[in-house]
Amino acid sequence: MSRDHVQPAPSRSPEVYLELLARDASVEAYEQPVLLARAEGLPADRIAALERARPLALRVRAELEGRRRREAELSALFETAHDLAGLRDLDAVLQAIVQRARSLLGTDVAYLTLNDPARGDTYMRVTEGSVSARFQQLRLGLGEGLGGLVAQTTRPYVTDDYFQDARFQHTLTIDGGVRDEGLVAILGVPLMLGPHVIGVLFAADRRARVFEREQIAVLGSFAALAAAAIDTANLLTETRAALAGLERANEIIRDRSAVIERASEVHDRLTELVLRGGGVHDVAAAVSEVLDGTVEFTEPGAAPAEALQASRAEGHAVRHGGDWIAPVAAGGELLGALVLRGHPDLDPVDQRTLERAAMVTSLLLLARRSAAEAEQRVRGELLDDLLDARDRDPRLLRDRAARLHADLDATHVVLAARLDGPAADADEEAAARRRLWSAASHLAATRHGLAAARDGGTVLLLPLGTGDSATEVARRTARDLGTAVRQPVTVGASAPVTGLAARPETVAAAYVEGRRCLEALHLLGRAGDGAAAEDFGFLGLLLAGDRDIAGFVERTVGPVVAYDERRGTDLLRTLDAYFACGMSPARTKDALHVHVNTVAQRLERVGRLLGADWQTPARALEIQLALRLHRLATPDRR
């Protein structure tokens, strides 16, 4: 007797439907109680009660059916997740996913395709229920077929009749494979890893069919598990590739744990360095200790250019021979590099540690640059105020200087500096001036002075140290700035000045004096040198402006200079001594430690070279001035 047959009962009541629900009877069985009641001639109210109970019972049955289906789905998903956790064979996991998807959805075929980035297409990875060898070996171009539509939109798509659906791109290859398999209705859902589609999971029937929303959701859940399985398998493959073998697994785990501990340690140390204002070399020292190697910070030009370029392009530290190079960059500007030496085999975590250290180094350099630029601006503003005498309150001037570690009550020298090298164009000249201002600002900061850009060059206010002279400060400054900007820098210095806070106008006057000295050096052809006003005396006034100094010297004493250079004689030195001794041959011979006849012979030679009137007052003054100018233009000549 069928379980769906309803046994006759003395009274036909709605409770009969509970028996049907308890026996899990078919839908057709729920029609029998009403039919039997009518056949038995039961009262109309009894029949009406049965008719009212029937839809309720069918609704309960549908609910129970849905719950059983969801339980089956959840059970299948749980089993798949369990497989994913327990299995290490990707093929077995994917095969189980496709089998369960086909079983739950009740389709003829289920299959899974994966993208192949190397070949730029999609291939059939796993099939279940397929009978066509051609279908099982399909390779599809990206964007083709129903799978291409799913991949492009990252959404599920279903077609009730594949060959009549024009929403996606049909190709002879795909259509031929689908026709061989006899598929009609196809449902596809994307396999997602983050925002990227790596493949598609399909369920298909060989007859027209409408897939319900719940079925689409179930297939989407299986697709998520398949993507997780693929991701897990990829991670396992990468891990296996990094291992020397299964027998070293525990050792590698311990090593990685130590690496993580080192990474945590270096993170803490770098954080501490940043908080306490450490420098780039402190970072290099900290990373050297943690990575058990030698880490150095190098300037951009000192690191291998090809390695730096490759590292910046990849966004990671790169190996260069036995070293590792990590660029220190901010935006598009290369600030330098961290070089890990003598450590060719670097763990990925240690590599990220080196990269993190490079990033921290760039932050420190940017912070230091910002602070330096801010301090340079403040120093420049204070010096501008002193030059323009805008702030005449000594107390405020002293306070502003004290915050910059400068003492306006000390003795200072005002220096005017200017580049003397050739510039290819206006942009290069502007860049060179910026470098000069930056170098001068750094020099002023290290020597507790001030610096500002002015008149196409730079003006500095530097304290005069004990035992120093203005000349020595000028020459040292010219040398230091020239080295910093890698081209000649000429520096003119004023005489020492004091009381700058009480008399700020003194700075402006000293700057004029320093510029006059700078112009004198330029006219004398002493580019890249330094001198002070005290080196020129009254000649500094004569040299102000645009005068032909070299031409004057040549016209006045040029024959004597040329004679000495040709013959190796000492006529210029004799002339200097002769005028210094009051034009007395006797005193001149004592100064030169030669016989008086020798002095007479030399002076006679000078007369023949310069003319008979060379000792007249007018000619003698010009000759003495030319000798002084020649001596200043060649300071090494004694």
Protein Blocks (a to p, Z undefined) as FASTA:
>chain_A
ZZkbccddfbdcfklmmmmmmnopafklmmmmmmmmmmnopafklmmmmmmmmmmmmmmm
mmmmmmmmmmmmmmmmmmmmmmmmmpccfklmmmmmmmmmmmmnopabdcdddddfknop
acdfbdghiabfklmmgccdehiajklmmmmnopacddfblklpckbccdfklmmmmmmn
opabdcdddddehjbcfbdcddddfbdcdddfklmmmmmmmmmmmmmmmmmmmmmmmmmm
mpgbjklmmmmmmmmmmmmmmmmmmmmmmmmmmmnopafklmmmmmmmmnopadddddfk
lpcfklmmmmmmnopacdehjbccddddehjbcfbdcddehilbacfklmmmmmmmmmmm
mmmmmmmmmmmmmmmmmmmmmmmmmmnomalcfklmmmmmmmnopafkbccdddddddfb
dcfblmlmmmmmmmmmmmmmmmmmmnopadddeehiacddddddehiafklmmmmmmmmm
mmmnopacddddddddehklmmmmlmmmmmmmmmmmmmmmmmnopghiacdfklnmmmlm
mmgcjddfklmmmmmmmmmmmmmmmnopaklmmmmmmmmnoopaklmmmmnopafklmmm
mmmmmmmmnopklmgmklmmmmmmmmmmmmmmmmmbZZ
